[in-house]
Amino acid sequence: MRISALLRLRDFRLLFLGDTASQVGAQILMLALPLAAVTALRASPAEVGVLAMCQTLAFVVIGLPAGALVDRLSKRAVMVVSDLGRALALASVPVAWGLDALTMPQLYVVAVLLGACTVFFDVAYQSYLPHLVARDGLVGANSALEVVRTVAQLGGPGAGGYLVQVLGAPFALAATVGGFAWSALCLGRIRRPEPRTRPGDLVGPGSGRVRLGREIGEGLRFVLGHRLLRRIAGCTATANLFSAMAQPMILLLLARELGLAPGTIGLLMAAGGLGGLAGAFAAGPLARRIGQGPAIWLAIAVPAPLLFLLPWAAADWRLTLVALQEFAAGAGVVVYNVTQLSFRQAVTPEPLLGRMTATMRFLVWGTLPLGGLLGGILGEVIGIRNALLVAACGGCLAFLWVFTSPLRTLRELPAAAAQ
């Protein structure tokens, strides 16, 4: 199903509009929160690494129970509450700064709260989408939402950098509060009734109420027992580990070693959004032309070596190396996300969607806190540029998980019963 046809569906359109506001806010947040630490509080590389770890720590701590809980609850309600929670957590930063009371511990707490809300929102959103569109519309729907994310990535960092430059990093965060509130409003207006899944649906009749631990175990067994899903999990986890090592160091390289203004940093980061926009429009045609499986591993393998360009960046024409790497990475991430997410949704029975999503998030986002922490430590010990070289070496290995599996040549989405 084409994106234009999907947008004529009222409920999907509301999800699309809500996601647009949420993603714009999130992209401003990605730049403004660490810049609040770097510019306003003069954070060290280790402190920036700890902040990056806090932003993703919730995926390790509550990722698995979140999936089982989402499968029990209204997914739309979970998304609304998560958006409102993110808005409230962020509002505390400019308030504290205005009172001259902002500290790194507060930023750590805010980052943890944002991560917790994001865990529930993302699990619910990815599990809710197959309810709004038919199986043949999944690639189109995921492509449409990736267009939203990448357009936000294109404009968000530039807007975020400008807001940081004009208002200061803490007050720039206030702009994201409205985005999350608008998202909650749009999602709350979706009308389509949501099927309720009873906890015992997958364990047979007469089993009674299933304990939370047993439901979590079902999700783990499904993902780890599926020969293709576990390969995707390994690939994404490896890529995320080394990407999380690189991202805080890229920001420190640009802001501290090269002395770039926040607005300039935002424009460079926007190159990733431009690449992502190209990837969002290319994902569907590419998957149809070369096949779903090849599109997955090529999207990881092709951009990875360009990370080696970053340690050679300087405040002259070599800034184009940063823009080139961000563009290629943005395009690759979007193609990868559209193809592998559509695959995961297609092979998973509906009652397991929440637990499958949470299990995958636990496995693949669970490496992000470790990556952020390792990046910060390496930046302190061997320097920012050498830490980027280490991240580049590791990132080039991620595609092997998928390349050495049947996904290497898989052309079409399998049915939900496939194992």
C-alpha positions in Angstrom: 0.0 0.0 0.0 1.4 3.4 -1.0 2.0 6.1 1.6 -0.6 8.4 -0.1 -3.3 5.8 0.4 -2.3 5.2 4.0 -2.5 8.9 4.8 -6.2 8.8 3.7 -6.9 6.6 6.7 -7.9 8.9 9.5 -6.5 6.9 12.4 -3.1 6.3 10.7 -3.0 10.0 9.8 -3.5 10.9 13.5 -0.6 8.5 14.4 1.4 10.2 11.6 0.7 13.7 12.9 1.4 12.8 16.5 4.6 11.0 15.6 5.7 14.1 13.6 5.4 16.4 16.7 7.1 13.8 18.9 10.0 13.2 16.5 10.7 16.9 16.0 10.8 17.3 19.8 13.0 14.2 20.1 15.5 15.5 17.5 15.9 18.8 19.2 16.3 16.9 22.5 19.1 14.7 21.1 21.2 17.8 20.5 20.0 20.1 23.3 20.3 17.7 26.2 24.0 16.8 25.8 24.7 20.4 24.8 23.2 21.6 28.1 25.8 19.4 29.8 28.7 20.4 27.5 28.1 24.2 27.3 26.1 25.1 30.4 27.6 22.7 32.9 31.0 22.2 31.3 30.7 18.4 31.5 33.8 16.2 30.9 33.9 13.4 28.3 33.2 10.9 31.1 30.2 12.8 32.3 28.8 13.1 28.7 29.3 9.3 28.4 27.3 8.7 31.7 24.6 11.0 30.4 24.4 9.0 27.2 24.2 5.8 29.3 21.4 7.2 31.4 19.3 8.0 28.3 19.2 4.3 27.3 19.5 2.6 30.7 15.8 2.0 30.9 15.9 -0.4 27.9 18.1 -2.8 30.0 16.3 -2.3 33.3 12.6 -2.3 32.3 12.7 -3.3 28.6 11.4 -6.9 29.1 8.6 -6.3 31.6 7.5 -3.3 29.5 6.6 -5.6 26.6 4.5 -7.9 28.8 2.7 -5.0 30.4 2.1 -3.3 27.0 0.5 -6.6 25.7 -1.9 -6.4 28.7 -2.8 -2.7 28.4 -4.3 -0.3 25.8 -1.3 0.5 23.5 -2.8 3.9 22.6 -3.2 4.8 26.3 0.4 3.8 27.0 1.7 6.1 24.2 -0.4 9.0 25.4 0.9 8.6 29.0 4.5 8.2 27.8 4.3 11.4 25.8 2.9 13.4 28.8 5.6 11.9 31.0 8.4 13.0 28.7 6.9 16.5 28.5 6.8 16.8 32.4 10.4 15.5 32.8 11.8 17.9 30.3 9.9 20.9 31.7 12.0 20.6 34.9 15.3 21.5 33.1 14.5 25.1 32.1 12.8 25.6 35.5 15.9 24.5 37.4 18.2 26.5 35.1 16.0 29.6 35.7 16.4 29.1 39.4 20.2 28.6 39.0 19.8 25.1 40.4 20.5 22.9 37.3 23.1 20.1 38.0 24.5 17.1 36.2 22.7 14.7 38.7 19.4 16.3 37.6 20.2 15.8 33.9 21.0 12.2 34.7 17.6 11.7 36.4 15.8 13.5 33.6 17.6 11.3 31.0 16.6 8.1 32.9 12.9 9.3 33.1 12.9 10.1 29.4 14.4 6.7 28.6 11.7 5.0 30.7 8.9 6.8 28.9 10.5 6.1 25.5 10.7 2.4 26.3 7.0 2.2 26.8 6.1 4.5 23.9 8.3 2.6 21.4 7.1 -0.8 22.4 3.5 0.3 22.2 3.9 2.2 19.0 5.6 -0.7 17.1 3.0 -3.1 18.4 0.1 -0.8 17.6 1.0 -0.2 14.0 0.0 -3.6 12.6 -3.4 -3.1 14.2 -3.9 0.1 12.1 -2.7 -1.2 8.8 -2.9 -4.5 7.0 0.1 -6.7 6.5 0.6 -5.5 2.9 0.8 -2.0 4.2 3.5 -2.5 6.8 6.4 -1.5 4.6 4.6 1.6 3.4 3.5 2.5 6.9 7.0 2.1 8.4 8.4 4.0 5.4 5.9 6.9 6.1 6.9 7.0 9.7 10.6 6.9 8.8 10.0 9.8 6.5 8.6 11.6 9.6 11.7 10.7 11.7 14.1 11.7 9.0 12.5 15.0 8.1 12.5 15.7 11.9 16.2 14.7 11.9 16.8 17.0 8.9 15.2 20.0 10.5 15.4 19.2 14.2 19.1 19.5 14.8 19.3 22.7 12.9 16.4 24.2 14.8 17.8 22.7 18.0 21.3 24.3 17.4 19.7 27.6 16.6 17.5 27.5 19.8 20.5 26.5 21.9 22.5 29.4 20.4 19.8 32.0 21.0 18.1 30.7 24.2 20.7 28.6 25.7 20.6 24.8 25.9 18.3 24.4 28.9 15.6 26.7 27.5 15.8 25.1 24.1 14.5 22.0 25.7 11.2 23.8 26.5 10.5 23.6 22.7 10.2 19.8 23.0 7.6 19.9 25.7 5.0 21.2 23.2 5.8 18.5 20.7 5.2 15.7 23.2 2.0 17.3 24.4 0.7 17.7 20.8 1.6 14.0 20.1 -0.4 12.9 23.1 -3.4 15.0 21.8 -3.3 13.4 18.4 -3.0 9.9 19.7 -5.8 10.4 22.1 -8.2 11.2 19.1 -7.7 7.8 17.4 -11.1 6.1 17.2 -10.4 2.5 16.1 -11.2 0.1 19.0 -8.2 -1.9 20.1 -8.4 -5.7 20.5 -7.5 -6.7 24.0 -5.2 -9.7 24.4 -5.6 -11.8 27.5 -2.3 -12.9 29.1 -3.1 -16.6 28.5 -3.9 -16.4 24.8 -0.6 -18.1 23.7 -0.4 -20.8 26.4 -3.6 -22.7 25.7 -7.1 -22.7 27.1 -7.7 -23.2 30.7 -4.2 -21.9 31.7 -5.6 -19.1 33.8 -3.9 -15.9 34.6 -0.2 -16.1 33.5 2.4 -14.5 35.7 4.4 -11.6 34.3 7.6 -13.6 34.4 6.1 -16.3 32.2 4.9 -13.7 29.7 8.4 -12.2 29.5 9.7 -15.7 29.0 7.4 -16.3 26.0 8.8 -13.2 24.3 12.4 -14.2 25.0 11.8 -17.8 23.7 10.1 -16.5 20.6 12.8 -14.1 19.6 15.8 -16.3 20.6 14.2 -19.4 19.2 13.6 -17.8 15.8 16.6 -18.3 13.6 16.2 -15.1 11.7 15.1 -12.8 14.5 18.1 -13.6 16.7 20.4 -12.8 13.8 18.7 -9.4 13.4 19.0 -8.9 17.1 22.8 -9.6 17.0 23.3 -7.3 14.0 21.4 -4.4 15.6 23.0 -4.8 19.0 26.5 -4.8 17.6 25.8 -1.7 15.4 24.2 0.1 18.4 27.1 -0.6 20.7 29.6 1.1 18.5 27.3 3.8 17.4 26.6 4.7 21.0 30.4 4.8 21.6 30.8 7.2 18.7 27.9 9.7 19.2 29.0 11.4 22.4 32.5 11.7 21.0 31.3 13.3 17.8 29.5 16.0 19.7 32.6 16.6 21.9 34.8 16.7 18.8 32.7 19.3 17.1 31.9 21.4 20.2 35.1 21.3 22.2 38.0 20.3 19.9 36.8 22.2 16.8 35.0 25.0 18.7 32.0 25.0 16.5 28.9 27.0 17.4 25.7 25.1 18.3 24.0 26.3 15.1 26.8 24.9 13.0 26.7 21.6 14.8 23.0 21.4 14.2 23.4 21.9 10.5 26.1 19.2 10.3 23.8 16.8 12.2 21.0 17.7 9.8 22.9 15.9 7.0 21.9 12.7 8.7 18.3 13.7 8.3 18.8 14.5 4.6 20.3 11.0 4.2 17.5 9.5 6.2 15.0 11.2 4.0 16.6 9.7 0.9 16.7 6.3 2.6 13.0 6.5 3.6 11.9 7.0 0.0 14.4 4.4 -1.3 13.6 1.6 1.3 10.5 0.2 -0.4 11.8 0.3 -4.0 15.2 -1.1 -2.9 13.6 -4.0 -1.0 11.4 -4.8 -4.0 14.4 -4.7 -6.4 17.0 -6.6 -4.5 14.9 -8.4 -1.9 14.1 -7.8 1.8 17.1 -9.7 3.2 19.8 -8.1 1.0 18.4 -4.7 1.8 18.8 -5.4 5.5 22.5 -6.3 5.5 23.6 -3.8 2.8 22.1 -1.0 4.7 24.4 -1.8 7.6 27.5 -2.8 5.6 27.8 0.1 3.1 27.8 3.2 5.4 29.9 1.6 8.3 33.4 2.3 6.9 32.7 6.0 6.5 33.0 6.4 10.3 36.7 6.2 9.7 36.5 9.7 8.2 35.5 11.4 11.4 38.9 11.4 13.3 40.3 13.5 10.4 37.7 16.3 10.6 38.9 19.9 11.2 37.3 23.3 11.2 37.8 23.8 7.5 36.7 22.0 4.3 37.1 18.7 6.2 33.8 19.4 7.9 32.3 17.9 4.8 33.7 14.5 6.0 31.3 14.8 9.0 28.4 15.7 6.7 29.2 12.9 4.4 29.3 10.3 7.2 26.1 11.6 8.8 24.3 11.5 5.4 25.4 7.9 4.7 24.7 6.7 8.2 21.2 8.4 8.1 20.3 6.7 4.8 21.6 3.3 6.0 19.8 3.4 9.3 16.4 4.3 7.7 16.6 1.5 5.1 17.7 -0.9 7.8 14.9 0.1 10.2 12.2 0.0 7.6 13.2 -3.4 6.2 14.0 -5.3 9.4 11.1 -3.8 11.4 8.6 -4.8 8.7 10.1 -8.2 8.7 9.8 -8.5 12.5 6.2 -7.4 12.5 5.3 -9.8 9.6 6.7 -12.9 11.3 5.3 -12.3 14.8 1.8 -13.4 15.8 -0.3 -10.4 17.0 -0.6 -11.5 20.7 3.2 -11.5 20.9 3.9 -8.2 19.2 4.5 -6.2 22.4 6.8 -8.9 23.9 8.7 -9.4 20.7 9.2 -5.6 20.4 10.3 -5.3 24.0 12.6 -8.3 23.8 14.2 -7.0 20.7 14.6 -3.5 22.3 16.1 -5.1 25.4 18.6 -7.0 23.3 19.5 -4.3 20.8 19.2 -1.2 22.9 20.7 -2.9 25.9 24.1 -2.3 24.4 23.6 1.5 24.2 24.3 2.3 27.9 27.5 0.2 27.7 28.5 1.9 24.4 27.9 5.4 25.8 29.9 4.6 28.9 32.8 2.9 27.0 32.9 5.9 24.6 33.2 8.3 27.5 36.0 6.2 29.2 37.9 5.8 25.9 37.6 9.5 25.2 39.2 10.2 28.6 41.9 7.6 28.3 43.0 7.5 24.6 41.4 10.7 23.3 38.3 11.6 21.4 39.6 10.9 17.9 41.1 7.5 18.9 37.8 6.5 20.5 36.1 7.2 17.2 38.6 4.9 15.4 37.8 2.1 17.8 34.0 2.6 17.2 34.6 2.6 13.4 36.5 -0.8 13.6 33.7 -2.4 15.6 30.9 -0.9 13.5 32.2 -2.6 10.3 31.6 -6.1 11.8 27.9 -5.7 12.6 26.5 -6.8 9.1 28.1 -10.3 9.4 25.2 -11.4 11.7 22.8 -11.1 8.8 25.2 -11.8 6.0 25.9 -15.3 7.3 22.2 -16.2 7.7 19.4 -17.1 5.2 18.5 -13.4 5.3 21.4 -12.8 2.9 19.2 -13.8 -0.1 15.6 -13.6 1.3 13.5 -11.7 -1.1 10.0 -11.5 0.4 8.4 -11.1 3.8 7.5 -14.5 5.2 4.2 -15.3 6.9 3.7 -15.1 10.7 4.0 -18.8 11.1 7.5 -19.0 9.6 10.3 -20.0 12.0 
